[in-house]
């Protein structure tokens, strides 16, 4: 399932990141890598997904979340 499908107040582990080299480089530079545990704090429709990972709050665009697959 993709990251934008995870409900709020739920933990997940990133299994794969799909996209072009620029997207993958940017996402991994902020600490979202395969095997990384994330907590979805807020996931409202038409809003960025708010994540907590590696002691950092991160807001990720919903379209970009579609390329981040989680378990």
Secondary structure, DSSP 8 states (H G I E B T S, - for coil): -BGGGS-TTEEEEEEEE-S-HHHHHHHHHTT--TT-EEEEEE--TTS-EEEEETTEEEEE-HHHHTTEEE-
